[in-house]
Amino acid sequence: MTRNTRERSHLGRVMVLLIIILFVALSISSCGEETKTYRVGMLMGISFLADIEAGFKDGMAELGYVEGENIVYDVQVTEFDIPTYQSILQKFVDDDVDLIVSFPTEATIEAKNITEGTDIPVVFTFAFIEGLGIVDTIQAPGGNVTGVRYPGVDIALLRYEMLREIMPDATRIVVPYQAGYPIVPSQLEALHAAAEADGVTLLEAPASSAAEVAAFLQDQVVAGEPGFDVVLFLVEPLATVPEVFLAVADFGKEYQIPTMGIYSSTEGYASIFGVNVGIYEAGLSAAAQADKVLRGTDPATLPVLSSEPYIEIDYSAAQAMGLEIPEALLAKADEIFR
């Protein structure tokens, strides 16, 4: 064996030894590190918002969170029910989860209250925050809460403005809403100001059931004619109840009264348009906030995000009611049903 050959052979053995030492060192290091598994409690306070769960989980997966490996979810679904909200949230606290994700508004209010004094952060989405004490300010939420706001007053006004574009001669508008619901007053205040400027009368219809809404509508009928021109739904849960929409749609079919504000289509009925936010997108945005919090950002200093409006227009439903949708309005729509 030549000298050069011996040197190459020796160098090769040294390199193999170094690789083995490095492999062993990395193995020992990795054995000493445990992968953190985050536990997230999710309270879905209205099943209508199920796409938020999908959006949130997809968003977290894109950020590197693998369900069953480094993150586990406890998803609890219920309908508008404060005592049930409280019970679910208390279990999350007792389980000492790493994060609570809550939606919509009332679930978030309860989450803030129940986690007060704990070190459990709350990320909300699809929540109306103005005037409800959920955060201090949008830029500096304070406490243990941050998230993605629902721009409720802005959307309520946009719904009204679209109604006026479609029915400029409408002078009396029925506005049904869940009686006693905390996010309604600020919307009504803004709408009454806009309606007064336009010479329009808003007929408020607070209710707790489809039967109450139907009774209110029938009470407006005088000499066989409805005493109003259109029904406009606000941002609140009564509008998401299928039985309520059907009660309004049945009345609308009998008296040729259109429904606007929230988009719904069931049993052959459809509203003219809906303005909401992208529900799936609200989940994606919440995931971005949750990732920052889990990585150590103080929620008190993490600015609240705002969801963008999403416009749906049913062109066929408008035609069935003898209504024309302005081209400028159609151009703004995110989705058109024909």
VEXGU-909348 format. One record per residue (C-alpha): x negated, y negated, z. Coordinates in steps of 0.001 Angstrom, whole numbers, plus 524288, in hexadecimal, padded with zeros to 5 digits. Layout:
XYZ...
***
This chain:
8000080000800007FA457F2D07FC227F8FE7E78680582803B87DFBC7FEA180CCA7EB4D7FF2A80A5E7ED0B80DC980CDD7DE9C81035819AA7DF048089881DD97EB288100881AA77E4B981D15821E57D85B8193782DBB7E0688154E82DFB7E7468228A82D177DA2782977838707D4C48218A840D77E0AA8247E83D9F7DF5F832F68412C7D0F6832F684E3A7D3E782C518513C7DE5E8366D84DE07D50F841A1856717CA4D83BB9861D07D3C3839DC860E67D872847F1860207CA7D84CF986C277C66E84549873757D283849E88705B7CF8D85817874427C1588562B8812E7C4C784FC4884547CE8F85A6A882BF7C3CF8645F88C6B7BADB85D7289AEF7BD9685E508A3D37B840853C38ADCC7AF1D859CE8BBC87B366857868C5207A7F48586C8D2E27AA1F85D808DD1A7A12B857A28EB0F7A03285C7C8F45279B1C8520B901F2796388555990AC379533849759169478E0084EBC91EE178F328426691E1D79ADF8392B920BC7917082DDC9124C78DEA82F3290CFA79BB282D4C9040E79744822378FC1F78F8082C218F75E79C3C832178F30C7A10E824B58EC6179431821938E588793BD82EAF8E0717A1AB82DE68DC0B79FF081FD58D53879352823748CE57799BD82EE08CA267A51E826518C42179B9481C938BC91795B6827F68B6E77A2E482BC28C0827A7C8835FD8C3A87B614833898CFEF7BAD683A418CCFF7C64E8431B8BE5F7C3758431C8BB727B5BD847EF8C9587B0D7849BE8D62A7B6A884E7C8E38B7B06784DCF8EF2E7B16D856DC8FA147AC0184E52907067A97C85525912E27A59E84D1091F6F7A01385288929E67965484EFE92BF8789188556592C8278D25863BD924EC7857486E029251378FCD878E591FF1799F586F56915637908186AE29114978EAB878FC910F279D4787BBC908997A02A86FC28FF2979523872938FDA579900880C58F9CA7A6A887C5E8EF847A0BC8736D8EA2B7992187F078EA6E7A523887D68E3347ACB787D3E8D90C7A1CC87CE28D91A7A0BA86E0F8CE8B798A0867808D8337907785FCB8E6CC78E2985E9B8EC9278A9E851628FA49784EF8526B904D57803E8493790DE977928847B290FBF76D458508A916A1772AC85C8990DC177E8785D33902497751885D06907EB76CA1867DD9095D778BB870698FBB677D7186CC88F5EB77080871098FD60770D687DE18FA5D77EF4881618EBCF77E2A87E2A8E9CD771B5885F58DF16773F788FE38D98F77FA8888878CE187804287F1B8D6647863B874488D6D777D84868298E33377BDE8601A8E388779C08515E8F0FB7760484C558F672774E783EBA9036B770EF838B19059176888844BB90BC875B28845A69033E7539F84F3D907AA7456D84EF290D02740C685BF390CC274E45862269003C74D8186A1C8F9E175928863768ED9E7514B8605C8E83B744318649B8E52173FBF856CD8E2F77463C849B48D473742D6849D98D23C746C38580D8DC89750C685C338D7897520F86A188D98675D85873498D88676B3B86DBD8E12576958861BB8DEF47662C8536B8E45276B0D846928EC0C7677983A758F75B75DEA83B7D9040B75E5B83404906577508082EC1914B1751198327091902742EF83181911DC7413C824949188074D4C81F0B925EE74941824179246573C2D81D3D91F98742AF810D492BA374B76810EF9345473F7E8124992D38738378076692E8B743CB7FE3193D12744CA8015293E84736797FDE193777738727F0FA940957439B7ED5E94D1D73D8A7F2DD94B2B72EB77F31C959CF72C837F4D695B0C73517800FB95F9372CC580C78962DE736CA816F8959617419981A8B95BD274C728246E94FBA74FEE82C50950FF75CBE833F4946D27600E83E50944687686384A4394A9276173855E0940A875CBA85FDF934E17600985790929487575E85B73923B7754C184DE79308374F8484871931AE741D684EA39259A73C26847FF92A6C7411883AD5937EF73B6083CEC9323372E5E840FE92A5C72D7583461935B37322682BF293F9D728E8831E49368771D7A82F1D934F1721A6820F09437C7247781F48947817177B8252593EB47106981B859455B717D18106E9533F715D7815719547E72479817F095B8872AD282389955AA736AC82A2795F8C73FBB83090958347471883B1F95CA07551383D8E955BF75A8D8499C9590F768EC84B0B95475775D1850A695AB777F538472095FD8781308396B96DC3780A483E9996B6A7732684465965A776E34837AB97128773A682FEA97ACF76D548394D973FF76023837FF974A3760B882935983107643182945985D6758E48328A980C874F968281E98B00753F681E37995E2749F081CB69A18574C12813B399A827577580D7298E4474FA480A7F98128750538119D97D6C743AE8183396F317447581418966CC746988081095BB674FB180BAA9558A75795816C89476B754AF81A6293FDA75DAC82377935507586682C6D928D175EDD8311292E257679483BE2931E8775F583E099409B7757383B7793DAD773B282D0B9363A7809982CAD941AF788C6831AA947B879000825FE9557578F8A82BC0954AD780C682CDB9507877F3D81EC695B6A7884781A559656E78068821FE960CE773F581B559600677A9B80E0496DCB7802C80F18972F0772A18120F96AC676CEF807089701F7768C7FD3B97E247735E800F297C6D764A580099970F0763357F71A967E175DF9801B09594D760667FF9394F867642480A1E941D875E6880A8E935E575D568132F9319F76B42815B4931297751380AAC939717812880C8E93F1F78AE980314947E97960D8075E9544279D2C8032D955427957C7F69B953C0788337FD329480C77F287FC5C944B5771B98015B940A1767447F7AC9330A7651D7FD1592A8D76746808EC91EF775FF480E52916B87675D817F29085F76A7F8198B901B77766C813EF9042B7809781E858F929789AC81A5F8F03477DDD818FF8F3A2779A7826E48EE20786B482B548E1B6784DC8235D8DF8B7775F829498E1A377CC9836F58D73A78711834418CD6177C6F8311A8D069775E283E108D000782BF8458B8C2AE7862083FF58BCFB77950844D08C2B277B778525F8BDD678984853598B04E784DC84F4A8B01477B6F85AA38B61D76E9B856168BDB476832861128CC077677485CA68CD2875A92863F18C43075464859DD8C87975BD884DB28D159752ED845978DED4758078422E8E0F875B44833D38ED6D757E682C628F4B0760DE823198F82775BC18159A9065175B2F8109A90AEB765F18079D9166C762DE7FE8C91FB376D047F8E792A9B7694E7EF709357E7722F7EA8C938D576CBD7DD25943A4776B07DAEC94A3C773847E7DB949EE7650C7E46E9502A767947D73995ABF76FD47DD9295E15764137E5F995DD775AD27DA6395185754127DF199460B74F647D70993858750667DC9A92FFF744E37D8229241B748E57D03691B40741567D9709203B749917E4B091E6C7563F7DD3F9106E752417DA9790DDB7517F7E93E9133275F187EC0190A1B76A077F00E914247741B7EBD592027773357E30792AC477D9A7E24A9323D77DEB7D573
***
